[in-house]
Amino acid sequence: MKWIINESDAGKLLKEFLKKEEISRTALTDIKFKGGSIQVNGEEVNVRYKLSIGEEVTVIFPIEYPSEGLKGEEIPLTFLYEDEYLLVINKPAGMNTIPSREHPDGSLANALIGYYQRSGLQTTSHIVTRLDRDTSGIVLVAKHRHVHHLFSMMQRSGGVKRTYEAFADGRVLLDSGTIQAPIGRKDDSIIEREVREDGQFACTHYRVLERNRNFTYLELTLDTGRTHQIRVHMTYLKHPLLGDDLYGGDRSLIARQALHCKKIKFIHPFLREEMIFTAPLPDDMGEILEADSLF
């Protein structure tokens, strides 16, 4: 990354300038000890250097390596967008975002490492927006640690907005609504969550798109990103998602939770442009919708 120092930044210590440009302390530590470099006009300097107008500041981040346990695999991916900073991928249902004890191979992270290796990109997996194994749809991926850091800051301020589609069991009566109910881990499970008083604040907004014979077709957005948030909140409303056996959903029409991340919106951290990407409803959900709408 490169900058030319203007009048407003002249006189600042390099450390102050880099903080303003959102270079994290962790990144500075990595640069110091793992092979990166901080330069002014091509000469390596320390962060106590005092900047002058017109000087060129360059930050070279260390090369990143995948962890030993994360092997690259040749798995087809559906790319919605790619540039030198990020990827937007349409993840199929049945694929873990990262490896797990039950599914150590075949994850999106494994597929990314394989793609990077074939492309000659020396980095590791930085997945910004994770989805459950059986949830389909859009996943945002940063290509480098600093890009991931910028997106993490953006997420904390609500700057990464995702929209979901889901099929909820039964007829949701209100055309739209907001669910504010704290979510925590269930006492007798390491996986299952529930609404509980001592849980973390969670807020879900929903809108009815269509009421069908066997289910309600919903659009949902989140103000928070708790584990299983949509699944838990819809169960709390007594309308669990179709196919969601963990939370009591009807599996007669679909064998996985009928949940799809259809849209993501954010400001590109470097291009400073609004980016919007959409992914169509997957075949398994689309076929159910079409069949049920015929009645």
C-alpha positions as CSV (number, residue, x, y, z in Angstrom):
1,M,0.0,0.0,0.0
2,K,1.2,3.5,-0.9
3,W,0.3,7.0,0.1
4,I,1.7,10.5,-0.7
5,I,1.7,12.7,2.4
6,N,-0.4,15.8,2.0
7,E,-0.5,19.0,4.1
8,S,-2.9,17.7,6.7
9,D,-0.6,14.7,7.5
10,A,2.7,16.6,7.4
11,G,4.3,16.7,10.8
12,K,2.6,13.6,12.1
13,L,4.6,10.6,13.3
14,L,4.4,7.7,11.0
15,K,2.8,5.6,13.7
16,E,-0.1,8.2,14.0
17,F,-0.5,8.2,10.2
18,L,-0.7,4.5,9.9
19,K,-3.2,4.3,12.7
20,K,-5.4,6.9,10.8
21,E,-5.1,4.6,7.7
22,E,-6.4,1.7,9.9
23,I,-3.2,-0.3,9.8
24,S,-3.7,-2.4,13.0
25,R,-1.2,-2.9,15.8
26,T,-1.2,-6.7,14.9
27,A,-0.2,-5.8,11.3
28,L,2.6,-3.6,12.5
29,T,3.9,-6.4,14.8
30,D,3.7,-8.8,11.9
31,I,5.6,-6.4,9.6
32,K,8.3,-6.0,12.2
33,F,8.8,-9.7,12.9
34,K,7.6,-11.6,9.9
35,G,9.3,-10.0,7.0
36,G,7.3,-7.0,6.0
37,S,8.6,-3.4,5.6
38,I,7.6,0.2,6.2
39,Q,9.3,2.7,4.0
40,V,9.4,6.4,3.3
41,N,10.7,7.4,-0.2
42,G,12.0,3.8,-0.6
43,E,14.1,3.8,2.6
44,E,13.1,1.6,5.6
45,V,12.1,3.6,8.7
46,N,10.6,3.1,12.1
47,V,7.2,4.3,13.2
48,R,8.6,7.2,15.1
49,Y,9.6,8.9,11.8
50,K,8.2,12.4,11.3
51,L,6.5,12.9,8.0
52,S,6.9,15.8,5.6
53,I,4.6,16.9,2.8
54,G,5.1,15.1,-0.6
55,E,6.9,12.0,0.9
56,E,5.8,8.6,-0.2
57,V,4.9,6.1,2.5
58,T,4.9,2.4,1.5
59,V,3.7,-0.5,3.6
60,I,4.7,-4.0,2.5
61,F,2.9,-6.7,4.4
62,P,4.5,-10.1,5.1
63,I,3.8,-13.1,2.9
64,E,1.0,-15.2,4.4
65,Y,1.1,-19.0,4.6
66,P,-1.9,-21.4,5.3
67,S,-1.8,-23.2,8.6
68,E,-0.3,-26.7,8.4
69,G,-3.7,-28.3,9.0
70,L,-5.4,-26.5,6.1
71,K,-4.7,-28.2,2.9
72,G,-5.7,-26.9,-0.6
73,E,-8.2,-28.9,-2.5
74,E,-9.5,-28.7,-6.1
75,I,-13.1,-27.9,-5.5
76,P,-15.2,-25.9,-8.0
77,L,-16.4,-22.5,-6.7
78,T,-19.0,-20.1,-8.1
79,F,-17.4,-16.6,-8.2
80,L,-19.7,-13.6,-8.2
81,Y,-16.8,-11.1,-8.1
82,E,-13.0,-11.0,-7.7
83,D,-10.4,-8.3,-7.6
84,E,-7.0,-8.0,-6.0
85,Y,-8.5,-7.4,-2.5
86,L,-11.6,-9.7,-2.2
87,L,-13.8,-12.5,-3.5
88,V,-17.6,-12.9,-3.4
89,I,-18.6,-16.5,-3.7
90,N,-22.0,-18.3,-3.9
91,K,-21.5,-21.2,-1.5
92,P,-23.7,-24.3,-2.1
93,A,-25.6,-26.0,0.8
94,G,-23.7,-29.0,2.2
95,M,-20.3,-27.2,2.2
96,N,-18.6,-26.2,5.5
97,T,-17.2,-22.6,5.5
98,I,-14.2,-23.9,7.5
99,P,-13.1,-27.5,8.3
100,S,-14.7,-29.1,11.4
101,R,-14.0,-32.3,13.3
102,E,-16.9,-34.0,11.6
103,H,-16.0,-32.6,8.1
104,P,-12.2,-32.1,8.0
105,D,-12.1,-31.8,4.2
106,G,-14.2,-30.2,1.4
107,S,-14.7,-26.9,3.1
108,L,-14.8,-23.5,1.4
109,A,-11.5,-22.7,3.1
110,N,-9.9,-25.8,1.6
111,A,-11.3,-24.8,-1.8
112,L,-9.9,-21.3,-1.4
113,I,-6.4,-22.5,-0.5
114,G,-6.4,-24.8,-3.6
115,Y,-7.6,-21.9,-5.8
116,Y,-4.9,-19.6,-4.4
117,Q,-2.2,-22.2,-5.0
118,R,-3.3,-22.8,-8.6
119,S,-3.4,-19.0,-9.1
120,G,0.1,-18.4,-7.6
121,L,-1.3,-16.2,-4.8
122,Q,0.7,-16.5,-1.6
123,T,-1.9,-16.0,1.1
124,T,-4.3,-17.9,3.4
125,S,-8.1,-18.2,3.9
126,H,-9.7,-15.0,5.3
127,I,-13.5,-15.6,5.3
128,V,-15.3,-12.5,6.4
129,T,-19.0,-13.7,6.4
130,R,-19.5,-17.3,7.4
131,L,-22.5,-19.4,6.7
132,D,-23.6,-22.7,8.3
133,R,-22.8,-25.9,6.4
134,D,-26.4,-26.3,5.1
135,T,-27.1,-22.6,4.4
136,S,-26.5,-21.6,0.8
137,G,-25.6,-18.2,-0.6
138,I,-23.1,-15.4,-0.6
139,V,-19.9,-15.5,1.3
140,L,-17.4,-12.5,1.4
141,V,-13.7,-13.4,1.4
142,A,-10.7,-11.1,2.0
143,K,-7.6,-12.0,0.1
144,H,-5.2,-10.6,2.7
145,R,-5.1,-10.1,6.5
146,H,-5.3,-6.3,6.3
147,V,-8.4,-6.4,4.0
148,H,-10.0,-8.8,6.5
149,H,-9.2,-6.3,9.3
150,L,-10.9,-3.5,7.4
151,F,-14.0,-5.6,6.8
152,S,-14.1,-6.7,10.4
153,M,-14.2,-3.0,11.4
154,M,-16.9,-2.4,8.8
155,Q,-19.0,-5.3,10.2
156,R,-18.8,-3.9,13.8
157,S,-20.2,-0.6,12.5
158,G,-23.0,-2.3,10.4
159,G,-21.3,-1.6,7.1
160,V,-21.6,-5.1,5.7
161,K,-25.3,-5.8,5.1
162,R,-26.7,-9.2,4.1
163,T,-30.2,-10.2,3.1
164,Y,-31.5,-13.7,3.4
165,E,-34.4,-15.7,2.1
166,A,-36.0,-18.5,4.1
167,F,-39.0,-20.9,4.2
168,A,-40.6,-20.9,7.6
169,D,-43.0,-23.7,8.7
170,G,-46.6,-22.6,8.8
171,R,-48.2,-19.2,8.1
172,V,-46.4,-16.2,9.6
173,L,-49.3,-13.8,10.3
174,L,-47.7,-10.4,10.3
175,D,-46.5,-9.0,7.0
176,S,-43.3,-7.8,8.7
177,G,-41.7,-7.7,12.1
178,T,-38.6,-7.4,14.3
179,I,-37.5,-10.1,16.7
180,Q,-35.3,-8.8,19.5
181,A,-34.5,-11.8,21.8
182,P,-31.1,-12.6,23.3
183,I,-29.4,-15.8,22.1
184,G,-27.1,-18.1,24.0
185,R,-25.8,-21.7,23.9
186,K,-28.2,-24.3,25.2
187,D,-27.0,-25.9,28.5
188,D,-26.9,-29.5,27.3
189,S,-25.5,-28.9,23.8
190,I,-22.3,-27.6,22.3
191,I,-24.0,-26.8,19.0
192,E,-27.6,-25.8,19.7
193,R,-28.6,-22.2,20.6
194,E,-31.7,-20.9,22.2
195,V,-33.4,-17.6,23.3
196,R,-32.4,-17.1,26.9
197,E,-32.3,-14.1,29.3
198,D,-28.5,-14.4,29.8
199,G,-27.8,-14.6,26.1
200,Q,-26.3,-12.0,23.8
201,F,-28.4,-9.3,22.3
202,A,-29.8,-10.4,18.9
203,C,-32.1,-8.5,16.4
204,T,-33.7,-10.0,13.3
205,H,-36.0,-8.2,10.8
206,Y,-38.3,-10.2,8.6
207,R,-40.8,-9.5,5.8
208,V,-43.3,-11.9,4.2
209,L,-42.7,-12.4,0.5
210,E,-45.4,-15.0,0.0
211,R,-47.6,-17.3,2.0
212,N,-47.9,-20.7,0.5
213,R,-49.8,-23.9,1.3
214,N,-47.1,-25.4,3.6
215,F,-44.8,-22.6,4.5
216,T,-44.1,-18.8,4.5
217,Y,-41.5,-17.4,2.2
218,L,-39.5,-14.7,4.1
219,E,-36.9,-12.1,3.5
220,L,-34.7,-11.4,6.5
221,T,-32.0,-8.9,7.5
222,L,-29.9,-9.0,10.7
223,D,-28.6,-6.2,13.0
224,T,-26.4,-8.7,14.8
225,G,-24.6,-11.9,13.7
226,R,-25.2,-14.5,16.4
227,T,-24.7,-18.2,15.7
228,H,-27.8,-19.7,14.1
229,Q,-29.6,-16.4,14.7
230,I,-32.3,-16.7,12.0
231,R,-32.9,-20.3,12.8
232,V,-33.2,-19.7,16.5
233,H,-35.4,-16.6,16.2
234,M,-37.8,-18.2,13.8
235,T,-38.1,-21.2,16.2
236,Y,-38.8,-18.7,18.9
237,L,-41.7,-17.4,16.8
238,K,-42.9,-21.1,16.6
239,H,-42.1,-21.1,12.8
240,P,-38.9,-23.1,12.5
241,L,-37.3,-23.2,9.1
242,L,-38.3,-26.0,6.8
243,G,-35.7,-28.8,6.9
244,D,-34.0,-27.6,10.1
245,D,-34.0,-30.8,12.1
246,L,-31.8,-29.2,14.8
247,Y,-34.6,-26.8,15.7
248,G,-37.7,-28.9,14.9
249,G,-38.3,-27.9,11.3
250,D,-40.4,-30.1,8.9
251,R,-38.1,-32.2,6.7
252,S,-40.7,-33.6,4.3
253,L,-40.0,-31.0,1.6
254,I,-36.2,-30.4,2.0
255,A,-33.4,-32.1,3.9
256,R,-31.5,-29.0,5.0
257,Q,-32.6,-25.7,6.6
258,A,-34.3,-23.7,3.8
259,L,-32.1,-20.6,4.3
260,H,-30.2,-18.7,1.6
261,C,-28.0,-15.6,1.7
262,K,-29.2,-13.8,-1.4
263,K,-27.6,-10.4,-1.2
264,I,-24.6,-8.5,0.2
265,K,-23.9,-4.8,0.2
266,F,-20.8,-2.9,1.4
267,I,-18.5,-0.1,0.5
268,H,-15.3,-1.4,-1.1
269,P,-12.5,-0.6,1.4
270,F,-10.1,0.6,-1.4
271,L,-12.3,1.6,-4.4
272,R,-14.7,3.4,-2.0
273,E,-17.6,2.3,-4.2
274,E,-20.8,0.7,-3.1
275,M,-20.8,-3.0,-4.1
276,I,-24.0,-5.0,-4.3
277,F,-24.1,-8.7,-5.2
278,T,-27.0,-11.1,-5.5
279,A,-27.3,-14.9,-5.7
280,P,-30.5,-16.6,-7.0
281,L,-32.5,-19.0,-5.0
282,P,-30.8,-22.5,-5.2
283,D,-32.6,-25.3,-7.1
284,D,-33.8,-27.2,-4.1
285,M,-35.6,-24.1,-2.6
286,G,-36.7,-22.9,-6.0
287,E,-38.4,-26.2,-6.9
288,I,-40.2,-26.3,-3.5
289,L,-41.4,-22.7,-4.1
290,E,-42.6,-23.4,-7.6
291,A,-44.4,-26.7,-6.6
292,D,-46.1,-25.2,-3.6
293,S,-47.2,-22.1,-5.4
294,L,-49.2,-24.3,-7.9
295,F,-51.8,-25.1,-5.2
